[in-house]
Amino acid sequence: MTDFRETAADEALRARLGINRRRFLSTCTAVAAGAIAAPVLGAAPSFAQAGNRIPGESEGDGKGQDLVPAHKRGIILYTVRDATGRDPLSSDLPSGFREVFKELARYGYKQVEFAGYGQHANAPGGANLESVAGAKLLRGWLDEYGLRAQGNHGFIPSSWPLSTSDIDTFKKHLEIANILGMDHMGTGGDPTGSSYKADWDVAADKWNALGEIAHRAGLKLYTHNHDAAYGFLLDGGPLDAQGRPTRSSGIRKLEYFLQVSDPRTVWLEMDIFWAHVAQYKFHTYTAHDGSQQENVFDPAALVRAHNKRYPLFHAKDGTRNDTNGMGYDMVPFGEGVIDYTTFFSRVGRKNYHNPMVEQDNAPSGTDLGQSLKYAKTGYDNMAALRKRH
């Protein structure tokens, strides 16, 4: 067993986690073992690179006109969840992870993001691949079809401080991520659903602690965000009956989280569709003095201001709808009105960001092949994005 010596930083992290030294060392030993074992299977966690430099940033963005390089074109498997969950014994369509990987690779995809590790029980490997053995099987199929796993919407503990069970489960997901060769591990939810500053402070404490554990395993821990996270933080003004603030300084919740979370260990995945929904929904706020203020959200500007914090995107498209409360209806990538040419041009760093095609409503109850058709449409339209002269 590796001899871990507890440093002052270790002691501080252990105190935040609320666990004893023996428990802390066993956790570090396990996640480190996963990180060390990963290269044997071909993984090369990028976090091991020196400092916090963006890989490829010295190359510049002027090489070629593709806004999304071929090796960066990915898809989150939630888009085709009906296909991975389909019974291969009852359909000639691609079914289960292995066949879906083969199909996605045929379209041209080079990266995938998981949304859990479940598939149909009749698919090779069985229903639940959320284990070391299952991860090794998945890794073999990814390698077979030339795909790279970049992340997973998996387990992030909801409680704080963490329980022993939470730590064990988190540790297992780190090990699985390393076997799969991921650079990132995250979740599909916001750090907190609250609008209050105090709750975001607590969320930052938890994410900083979890992020540090993930960092020790060679992984970037990320949170995926929806429209609500870009609403305005309630941080001042008159208090309500429960003693909570009722007005805002104008800072958005996720902007505050970026300030109080550790840029070395906590990362984000912007869902570009939901960020545009937030632009539509959250453009005015009540200031501390009671006045109404306008502040229109600019998703690309937020990424540019924190470019290193956004290694992943969800590339999801929509057509305008001013009657549904969101401003957009979801459609296949490239068939909507969200200006991805401008967005990707403005954020730059195309050799760093990893855009994942996503469409929540791609599966159909009548057209059983629809989600895969839309996945191909998404790939073709992403590949067609060109830098404007």
Backbone hydrogen bonds in HBPLUS format (Angstrom, degrees):
<---DONOR---> <-ACCEPTOR-->    atom                        ^
c    i                          cat <-CA-CA->   ^        H-A-AA   ^      H-
h    n   atom  resd res      DA  || num        DHA   H-A  angle D-A-AA Bond
n    s   type  num  typ     dist DA aas  dist angle  dist       angle   num
A0011-GLU N   A0007-THR O   2.96 MM   4  6.26 159.8  2.00 149.4 154.4     1
A0012-ALA N   A0008-ALA O   3.01 MM   4  6.28 152.4  2.09 145.1 152.2     2
A0013-LEU N   A0009-ALA O   2.97 MM   4  6.23 161.9  2.01 150.7 155.3     3
A0014-ARG N   A0010-ASP O   2.81 MM   4  6.04 165.8  1.83 157.2 161.4     4
A0015-ALA N   A0011-GLU O   3.00 MM   4  6.16 150.4  2.09 141.3 148.8     5
A0016-ARG N   A0012-ALA O   3.08 MM   4  6.41 152.9  2.16 145.4 152.2     6
A0017-LEU N   A0013-LEU O   2.97 MM   4  6.26 150.8  2.06 151.3 159.8     7
A0018-GLY N   A0014-ARG O   2.97 MM   4  6.12 128.5  2.24 138.8 152.2     8
A0019-ILE N   A0014-ARG O   3.43 MM   5  5.91 160.4  2.47 152.4 155.9     9
A0018-GLY N   A0015-ALA O   3.23 MM   3  5.06 134.5  2.44  91.2 103.6    10
A0024-PHE N   A0020-ASN O   2.94 MM   4  6.17 159.3  1.98 154.2 160.9    11
A0025-LEU N   A0021-ARG O   2.92 MM   4  6.11 166.1  1.94 156.3 158.9    12
A0026-SER N   A0022-ARG O   3.07 MM   4  6.26 153.4  2.14 145.0 152.1    13
A0027-THR N   A0023-ARG O   3.08 MM   4  6.32 150.6  2.17 145.3 152.8    14
A0028-CYS N   A0024-PHE O   3.00 MM   4  6.32 165.7  2.02 155.5 158.7    15
A0029-THR N   A0025-LEU O   2.89 MM   4  6.00 157.0  1.94 145.9 152.4    16
A0030-ALA N   A0026-SER O   3.12 MM   4  6.22 158.1  2.17 140.6 145.6    17
A0031-VAL N   A0027-THR O   3.05 MM   4  6.34 170.8  2.06 160.0 161.4    18
A0032-ALA N   A0028-CYS O   2.94 MM   4  5.91 156.1  2.00 145.1 152.5    19
A0033-ALA N   A0029-THR O   2.96 MM   4  6.06 150.5  2.05 141.4 149.5    20
A0034-GLY N   A0030-ALA O   3.09 MM   4  6.41 150.0  2.18 144.0 151.6    21
A0035-ALA N   A0031-VAL O   3.04 MM   4  6.33 153.4  2.12 144.2 151.1    22
A0036-ILE N   A0032-ALA O   2.85 MM   4  6.10 155.6  1.91 151.9 158.6    23
A0037-ALA N   A0033-ALA O   2.90 MM   4  6.01 151.3  1.99 143.5 151.4    24
A0038-ALA N   A0034-GLY O   3.11 MM   4  6.16 138.5  2.29 141.3 150.6    25
A0040-VAL N   A0037-ALA O   3.05 MM   3  5.64 140.4  2.21 117.4 128.0    26
A0041-LEU N   A0038-ALA O   2.88 MM   3  5.49 142.2  2.03 119.0 128.6    27
A0043-ALA N   A0038-ALA O   3.18 MM   5  5.16 153.6  2.25 131.0 123.0    28
A0042-GLY N   A0039-PRO O   2.94 MM   3  4.75 158.0  1.99  99.9 106.3    29
A0048-ALA N   A0045-PRO O   3.34 MM   3  6.19 170.9  2.35 119.2 121.8    30
A0049-GLN N   A0046-SER O   3.04 MM   3  5.81 169.2  2.05 123.1 125.7    31
A0057-GLU N   A0054-ILE O   3.09 MM   3  5.49 163.2  2.12 137.9 136.4    32
A0059-GLU N   A0056-GLY O   2.99 MM   3  5.37 150.7  2.08 109.6 118.8    33
A0060-GLY N   A0057-GLU O   3.29 MM   3  5.65 152.6  2.37 105.4 112.3    34
A0387-LYS N   A0065-GLN O   2.81 MM 322  5.13 154.2  1.87 144.8 153.7    35
A0067-LEU N   A0385-LEU O   3.21 MM 318  5.68 169.8  2.22 129.6 131.4    36
A0072-LYS N   A0069-PRO O   2.89 MM   3  5.38 159.3  1.93 118.7 125.7    37
A0073-ARG N   A0070-ALA O   3.42 MM   3  5.61 171.4  2.43 109.1 111.4    38
A0110-LYS N   A0073-ARG O   3.09 MM  37  5.92 172.9  2.09 169.7 171.7    39
A0111-GLN N   A0073-ARG O   3.31 MM  38  6.17 142.4  2.46 140.2 137.8    40
A0074-GLY N   A0355-PRO O   3.19 MM 281  6.05 147.5  2.30 170.2 165.4    41
A0357-VAL N   A0074-GLY O   2.82 MM 283  6.12 168.1  1.83 132.9 129.0    42
A0075-ILE N   A0111-GLN O   3.17 MM  36  6.54 136.7  2.37 126.9 135.7    43
A0113-GLU N   A0075-ILE O   2.97 MM  38  6.21 143.4  2.11 139.5 140.3    44
A0076-ILE N   A0357-VAL O   3.15 MM 281  6.29 161.6  2.18 154.0 155.3    45
A0079-THR N   A0076-ILE O   3.09 MM   3  6.08 162.2  2.12 128.6 131.1    46
A0077-LEU N   A0113-GLU O   2.83 MM  36  6.06 163.9  1.85 172.0 171.6    47
A0080-VAL N   A0077-LEU O   3.08 MM   3  5.37 135.2  2.28 103.9 114.6    48
A0081-ARG N   A0078-TYR O   3.32 MM   3  4.83 156.2  2.38 108.1 103.5    49
A0083-ALA N   A0080-VAL O   2.94 MM   3  5.36 131.0  2.19 107.3 120.2    50
A0084-THR N   A0080-VAL O   3.18 MM   4  6.64 159.3  2.22 155.8 161.3    51
A0085-GLY N   A0081-ARG O   3.03 MM   4  5.97 140.2  2.19 133.7 144.6    52
A0086-ARG N   A0083-ALA O   3.23 MM   3  5.03 165.0  2.26 100.9 105.1    53
A0096-GLY N   A0083-ALA O   3.02 MM  13  6.36 150.4  2.11 136.2 137.4    54
A0120-HIS N   A0084-THR O   3.28 MM  36  6.78 148.2  2.38 146.9 140.9    55
A0090-SER N   A0087-ASP O   3.12 MM   3  5.59 164.3  2.15 114.6 119.6    56
A0100-VAL N   A0096-GLY O   3.09 MM   4  6.16 158.6  2.14 155.3 162.1    57
A0101-PHE N   A0097-PHE O   2.80 MM   4  5.96 160.6  1.84 158.3 163.2    58
A0102-LYS N   A0098-ARG O   3.09 MM   4  6.37 160.5  2.13 147.2 152.2    59
A0103-GLU N   A0099-GLU O   3.02 MM   4  6.28 154.2  2.09 144.3 150.9    60
A0104-LEU N   A0100-VAL O   2.89 MM   4  6.09 167.1  1.91 158.0 161.0    61
A0105-ALA N   A0101-PHE O   2.92 MM   4  6.06 159.4  1.96 152.7 158.4    62
A0106-ARG N   A0102-LYS O   3.04 MM   4  6.23 144.6  2.17 137.4 147.1    63
A0107-TYR N   A0103-GLU O   3.15 MM   4  6.54 141.2  2.30 143.7 153.4    64
A0107-TYR N   A0104-LEU O   3.17 MM   3  5.17 125.7  2.48  93.7 107.0    65
A0109-TYR N   A0104-LEU O   3.21 MM   5  5.73 143.4  2.35 155.8 146.3    66
A0108-GLY N   A0105-ALA O   3.03 MM   3  5.05 130.9  2.28  95.9 109.6    67
A0148-ARG N   A0110-LYS O   2.87 MM  38  6.18 143.8  2.01 136.0 146.6    68
A0112-VAL N   A0148-ARG O   2.98 MM  36  6.28 151.1  2.06 146.9 149.6    69
A0150-GLN N   A0112-VAL O   2.92 MM  38  6.16 159.6  1.96 166.7 171.1    70
A0114-PHE N   A0151-GLY O   2.92 MM  37  6.19 157.7  1.97 147.6 140.6    71
A0153-HIS N   A0114-PHE O   2.90 MM  39  6.20 148.2  2.00 129.9 138.2    72
A0129-LEU N   A0117-TYR O   3.00 MM  12  5.25 164.3  2.02 148.9 152.0    73
A0119-GLN N   A0127-ALA O   2.83 MM   8  4.89 154.7  1.89 141.7 148.9    74
A0123-ALA N   A0120-HIS O   3.06 MM   3  5.48 163.5  2.09 114.6 119.9    75
A0126-GLY N   A0123-ALA O   2.96 MM   3  5.61 165.2  1.99 145.6 148.0    76
A0135-ALA N   A0131-SER O   2.81 MM   4  5.96 155.8  1.87 148.4 155.0    77
A0136-LYS N   A0132-VAL O   3.02 MM   4  6.28 154.7  2.09 148.7 155.0    78
A0137-LEU N   A0133-ALA O   3.10 MM   4  6.38 151.3  2.19 144.3 151.9    79
A0138-LEU N   A0134-GLY O   2.91 MM   4  6.20 165.4  1.93 153.2 156.9    80
A0139-ARG N   A0135-ALA O   2.81 MM   4  5.97 159.6  1.85 148.8 154.9    81
A0140-GLY N   A0136-LYS O   3.06 MM   4  6.23 151.5  2.14 140.2 146.9    82
A0141-TRP N   A0137-LEU O   3.18 MM   4  6.57 153.8  2.25 149.0 155.3    83
A0142-LEU N   A0138-LEU O   2.89 MM   4  6.20 161.2  1.92 157.2 162.9    84
A0143-ASP N   A0139-ARG O   2.96 MM   4  6.15 166.6  1.98 151.5 154.8    85
A0144-GLU N   A0140-GLY O   2.95 MM   4  6.07 149.6  2.04 139.1 148.3    86
A0145-TYR N   A0141-TRP O   3.15 MM   4  6.40 146.4  2.27 147.6 153.8    87
A0147-LEU N   A0142-LEU O   2.86 MM   5  4.85 170.4  1.87 146.9 145.3    88
A0146-GLY N   A0143-ASP O   3.23 MM   3  5.03 166.4  2.25 101.5 105.4    89
A0186-GLY N   A0152-ASN O   3.08 MM  34  5.75 146.3  2.19 151.4 160.1    90
A0154-GLY N   A0186-GLY O   2.94 MM  32  6.11 159.4  1.98 142.0 140.8    91
A0167-ILE N   A0163-SER O   3.07 MM   4  6.41 160.8  2.11 152.5 156.6    92
A0168-ASP N   A0164-THR O   3.02 MM   4  6.28 158.5  2.07 149.0 154.9    93
A0169-THR N   A0165-SER O   2.97 MM   4  6.21 163.7  2.00 153.7 157.6    94
A0170-PHE N   A0166-ASP O   2.88 MM   4  6.04 166.3  1.90 154.7 159.0    95
A0171-LYS N   A0167-ILE O   2.90 MM   4  5.95 158.2  1.94 146.4 152.7    96
A0172-LYS N   A0168-ASP O   2.98 MM   4  6.24 150.1  2.07 143.1 151.0    97
A0173-HIS N   A0169-THR O   3.06 MM   4  6.39 154.2  2.13 149.3 155.6    98
A0174-LEU N   A0170-PHE O   3.02 MM   4  6.36 147.9  2.13 146.8 155.8    99
A0175-GLU N   A0171-LYS O   3.07 MM   4  6.36 156.7  2.13 148.0 153.8   100
A0176-ILE N   A0172-LYS O   2.99 MM   4  6.28 160.2  2.03 150.1 155.2   101
A0177-ALA N   A0173-HIS O   2.92 MM   4  6.04 161.2  1.96 144.6 150.1   102
A0178-ASN N   A0174-LEU O   3.03 MM   4  6.25 155.7  2.09 148.0 153.7   103
A0179-ILE N   A0175-GLU O   3.07 MM   4  6.34 157.2  2.12 149.3 155.3   104
A0180-LEU N   A0176-ILE O   2.97 MM   4  6.24 156.3  2.03 152.1 158.6   105
A0182-MET N   A0177-ALA O   3.03 MM   5  5.41 163.1  2.06 159.5 155.7   106
A0181-GLY N   A0178-ASN O   3.07 MM   3  4.98 147.8  2.18  96.5 106.5   107
A0220-LYS N   A0183-ASP O   2.99 MM  37  6.30 158.7  2.04 142.4 149.1   108
A0185-MET N   A0220-LYS O   2.91 MM  35  6.18 155.9  1.97 148.5 150.5   109
A0222-TYR N   A0185-MET O   2.96 MM  37  6.19 150.3  2.05 132.8 140.8   110
A0224-HIS N   A0187-THR O   3.16 MM  37  6.04 138.8  2.33 143.5 155.6   111
A0234-LEU N   A0195-SER O   2.81 MM  39  5.71 176.0  1.81 165.6 165.7   112
A0199-ASP N   A0196-TYR O   3.10 MM   3  5.58 126.9  2.39 109.1 121.4   113
A0200-TRP N   A0196-TYR O   3.26 MM   4  6.67 149.6  2.35 147.9 156.8   114
A0200-TRP N   A0197-LYS O   3.07 MM   3  5.15 119.8  2.45  97.7 112.9   115
A0201-ASP N   A0197-LYS O   2.93 MM   4  6.27 143.1  2.07 150.8 161.9   116
A0202-VAL N   A0198-ALA O   3.18 MM   4  6.50 153.0  2.26 141.8 147.9   117
A0203-ALA N   A0199-ASP O   2.96 MM   4  6.21 159.3  2.00 143.8 149.9   118
A0204-ALA N   A0200-TRP O   2.92 MM   4  6.05 152.5  1.99 140.3 147.3   119
A0205-ASP N   A0201-ASP O   3.06 MM   4  6.37 152.4  2.14 144.9 151.8   120
A0206-LYS N   A0202-VAL O   3.08 MM   4  6.45 159.8  2.12 153.6 158.1   121
A0207-TRP N   A0203-ALA O   2.92 MM   4  6.15 168.6  1.93 155.6 158.7   122
A0208-ASN N   A0204-ALA O   2.81 MM   4  5.85 155.4  1.87 148.4 155.3   123
A0209-ALA N   A0205-ASP O   3.14 MM   4  6.31 156.3  2.19 142.9 148.7   124
A0210-LEU N   A0206-LYS O   2.93 MM   4  6.19 169.8  1.94 156.6 159.4   125
A0211-GLY N   A0207-TRP O   2.71 MM   4  5.65 155.1  1.77 142.8 151.1   126
A0212-GLU N   A0208-ASN O   3.06 MM   4  6.16 143.1  2.20 136.0 144.5   127
A0213-ILE N   A0209-ALA O   3.23 MM   4  6.59 151.8  2.32 144.7 151.5   128
A0214-ALA N   A0210-LEU O   2.93 MM   4  6.26 163.3  1.96 154.4 159.0   129
A0215-HIS N   A0211-GLY O   2.83 MM   4  5.96 152.5  1.90 142.4 150.6   130
A0216-ARG N   A0212-GLU O   3.14 MM   4  6.36 147.5  2.25 139.9 147.0   131
A0217-ALA N   A0214-ALA O   2.90 MM   3  5.07 135.7  2.10 100.7 114.1   132
A0219-LEU N   A0214-ALA O   3.00 MM   5  5.19 167.1  2.01 138.5 137.2   133
A0218-GLY N   A0215-HIS O   2.98 MM   3  5.02 162.1  2.01 107.0 111.0   134
A0267-TRP N   A0221-LEU O   2.84 MM  46  5.85 154.8  1.90 160.9 163.1   135
A0223-THR N   A0267-TRP O   3.11 MM  44  6.57 146.0  2.23 136.7 139.2   136
A0269-GLU N   A0223-THR O   2.98 MM  46  6.04 152.8  2.05 145.5 141.4   137
A0229-ALA N   A0226-HIS O   3.27 MM   3  5.99 142.1  2.43 117.3 125.1   138
A0230-TYR N   A0227-ASP O   2.99 MM   3  5.66 160.5  2.03 121.1 127.3   139
A0231-GLY N   A0228-ALA O   3.04 MM   3  5.37 165.8  2.06 114.5 116.7   140
A0254-LEU N   A0229-ALA O   2.93 MM  25  5.49 136.5  2.12 169.0 167.3   141
A0253-LYS N   A0231-GLY O   2.91 MM  22  6.06 162.9  1.94 172.1 171.7   142
A0233-LEU N   A0251-ILE O   2.93 MM  18  5.97 172.8  1.94 158.1 160.3   143
A0235-ASP N   A0247-ARG O   2.92 MM  12  6.31 133.8  2.14 149.3 161.6   144
A0236-GLY N   A0247-ARG O   3.17 MM  11  5.29 137.6  2.36 143.7 139.3   145
A0247-ARG N   A0236-GLY O   2.94 MM  11  5.29 153.6  2.01 159.8 152.7   146
A0240-ASP N   A0244-ARG O   2.78 MM   4  5.34 152.8  1.85 145.5 152.7   147
A0243-GLY N   A0240-ASP O   2.86 MM   3  5.19 160.5  1.90 118.2 121.5   148
A0248-SER N   A0286-THR O   2.94 MM  38  6.05 175.5  1.94 165.2 165.7   149
A0255-GLU N   A0252-ARG O   3.07 MM   3  5.15 118.6  2.47  97.4 113.2   150
A0256-TYR N   A0252-ARG O   2.99 MM   4  6.34 153.0  2.06 155.6 163.1   151
A0257-PHE N   A0253-LYS O   3.01 MM   4  6.36 154.7  2.08 145.8 153.2   152
A0258-LEU N   A0254-LEU O   2.96 MM   4  6.19 150.9  2.04 144.6 151.3   153
A0259-GLN N   A0255-GLU O   3.27 MM   4  6.57 137.2  2.46 135.4 145.9   154
A0259-GLN N   A0256-TYR O   2.94 MM   3  5.06 127.6  2.22  98.5 113.0   155
A0260-VAL N   A0256-TYR O   3.05 MM   4  6.43 150.7  2.14 152.8 160.8   156
A0261-SER N   A0257-PHE O   2.89 MM   4  5.76 135.9  2.09 150.9 158.1   157
A0265-THR N   A0262-ASP O   3.09 MM   3  5.60 156.0  2.15 116.1 122.6   158
A0266-VAL N   A0262-ASP O   2.92 MM   4  5.65 143.6  2.06 169.9 175.4   159
A0268-LEU N   A0309-ARG O   2.77 MM  41  5.85 156.1  1.83 176.0 175.1   160
A0314-HIS N   A0270-MET O   2.87 MM  44  6.22 153.0  1.94 142.6 142.6   161
A0275-ALA N   A0271-ASP O   2.93 MM   4  6.18 147.3  2.04 152.2 162.8   162
A0272-ILE N   A0314-HIS O   3.07 MM  42  6.01 154.6  2.14 153.0 156.1   163
A0276-HIS N   A0272-ILE O   3.12 MM   4  6.32 142.7  2.26 137.1 145.5   164
A0276-HIS N   A0273-PHE O   2.99 MM   3  5.23 124.9  2.31  99.7 113.9   165
A0277-VAL N   A0273-PHE O   2.95 MM   4  6.39 143.6  2.09 144.5 156.0   166
A0278-ALA N   A0274-TRP O   2.92 MM   4  6.17 153.1  1.99 142.1 148.9   167
A0279-GLN N   A0275-ALA O   3.03 MM   4  6.31 143.3  2.17 134.3 144.3   168
A0280-TYR N   A0276-HIS O   3.10 MM   4  6.36 146.4  2.21 139.4 147.2   169
A0280-TYR N   A0277-VAL O   3.08 MM   3  5.07 120.2  2.45  94.6 109.3   170
A0281-LYS N   A0277-VAL O   2.91 MM   4  6.19 151.8  1.99 149.6 158.0   171
A0282-PHE N   A0278-ALA O   2.79 MM   4  5.47 168.5  1.81 149.9 154.0   172
A0295-ASN N   A0283-HIS O   2.80 MM  12  5.04 161.4  1.83 132.7 139.1   173
A0285-TYR N   A0293-GLN O   2.92 MM   8  5.43 149.1  2.02 145.7 154.5   174
A0293-GLN N   A0285-TYR O   2.90 MM   8  5.43 171.3  1.91 164.5 167.5   175
A0287-ALA N   A0291-SER O   2.83 MM   4  5.39 162.0  1.87 168.6 167.1   176
A0290-GLY N   A0287-ALA O   2.86 MM   3  5.22 163.6  1.88 118.3 122.4   177
A0302-LEU N   A0298-ASP O   3.19 MM   4  6.55 151.5  2.28 154.0 161.9   178
A0303-VAL N   A0299-PRO O   3.18 MM   4  6.54 159.9  2.22 151.7 156.5   179
A0304-ARG N   A0300-ALA O   2.92 MM   4  6.15 163.7  1.94 150.6 155.4   180
A0305-ALA N   A0301-ALA O   2.99 MM   4  6.15 147.8  2.10 142.4 150.7   181
A0306-HIS N   A0302-LEU O   3.18 MM   4  6.38 128.8  2.46 137.9 150.7   182
A0306-HIS N   A0303-VAL O   3.00 MM   3  5.12 137.6  2.18 101.1 113.5   183
A0309-ARG N   A0306-HIS O   2.87 MM   3  5.50 147.6  1.97 119.4 129.6   184
A0310-TYR N   A0307-ASN O   3.28 MM   3  5.64 166.9  2.30 111.9 115.8   185
A0354-ASN N   A0311-PRO O   2.80 MM  43  6.04 134.4  2.01 135.1 149.1   186
A0313-PHE N   A0354-ASN O   3.13 MM  41  6.07 159.7  2.18 130.7 127.4   187
A0356-MET N   A0313-PHE O   2.84 MM  43  5.93 156.4  1.89 135.2 142.5   188
A0315-ALA N   A0356-MET O   2.75 MM  41  5.54 161.7  1.78 129.4 136.0   189
A0358-GLU N   A0315-ALA O   3.12 MM  43  5.87 154.1  2.19 133.7 130.7   190
A0331-VAL N   A0317-ASP O   3.10 MM  14  5.60 164.1  2.13 124.1 127.1   191
A0337-VAL N   A0318-GLY O   2.79 MM  19  6.10 163.8  1.81 156.2 151.6   192
A0319-THR N   A0329-ASP O   2.86 MM  10  5.26 147.3  1.97 147.4 153.6   193
A0329-ASP N   A0319-THR O   2.74 MM  10  5.26 149.6  1.83 150.1 160.7   194
A0321-ASN N   A0327-GLY O   2.90 MM   6  4.82 158.1  1.95 107.5 110.6   195
A0335-GLU N   A0332-PRO O   3.02 MM   3  5.67 157.6  2.07 144.9 145.1   196
A0340-TYR N   A0338-ILE O   2.96 MM   2  5.88 119.1  2.35 114.3  98.0   197
A0343-PHE N   A0339-ASP O   3.03 MM   4  6.26 162.1  2.06 145.5 151.3   198
A0344-PHE N   A0340-TYR O   2.92 MM   4  5.86 170.6  1.93 146.9 148.6   199
A0345-SER N   A0341-THR O   3.10 MM   4  6.06 146.7  2.22 135.1 144.9   200
A0346-ARG N   A0342-THR O   2.87 MM   4  6.00 154.9  1.94 151.1 157.1   201
A0347-VAL N   A0343-PHE O   3.02 MM   4  6.30 161.6  2.05 158.7 163.2   202
A0348-GLY N   A0344-PHE O   3.12 MM   4  5.98 145.7  2.24 135.9 144.0   203
A0352-TYR N   A0349-ARG O   2.91 MM   3  5.37 162.5  1.94 118.8 123.2   204
A0353-HIS N   A0349-ARG O   3.17 MM   4  6.43 163.6  2.19 169.5 172.5   205
A0362-ALA N   A0359-GLN O   3.31 MM   3  5.43 158.7  2.36 117.0 114.2   206
A0370-GLN N   A0367-ASP O   3.04 MM   3  5.42 165.3  2.06 120.5 122.1   207
A0373-LYS N   A0369-GLY O   3.09 MM   4  6.33 154.2  2.16 150.9 158.9   208
A0374-TYR N   A0370-GLN O   2.83 MM   4  6.10 163.4  1.86 161.1 165.0   209
A0375-ALA N   A0371-SER O   2.88 MM   4  6.09 139.7  2.05 135.4 147.4   210
A0376-LYS N   A0372-LEU O   3.01 MM   4  6.30 151.2  2.10 145.0 151.0   211
A0377-THR N   A0373-LYS O   2.95 MM   4  6.30 157.5  2.01 148.1 154.9   212
A0378-GLY N   A0374-TYR O   2.82 MM   4  5.99 159.2  1.86 146.4 151.9   213
A0379-TYR N   A0375-ALA O   3.00 MM   4  6.26 155.7  2.06 143.8 149.9   214
A0380-ASP N   A0376-LYS O   2.93 MM   4  6.15 174.1  1.93 157.9 159.1   215
A0381-ASN N   A0377-THR O   2.96 MM   4  6.13 162.0  1.99 152.6 157.5   216
A0382-MET N   A0378-GLY O   2.93 MM   4  6.05 149.9  2.02 145.3 153.6   217
A0383-ALA N   A0379-TYR O   2.86 MM   4  6.06 163.1  1.89 158.3 162.8   218
A0384-ALA N   A0380-ASP O   3.09 MM   4  6.23 131.0  2.34 134.5 146.9   219
A0385-LEU N   A0382-MET O   3.22 MM   3  5.48 160.7  2.26 107.0 112.9   220
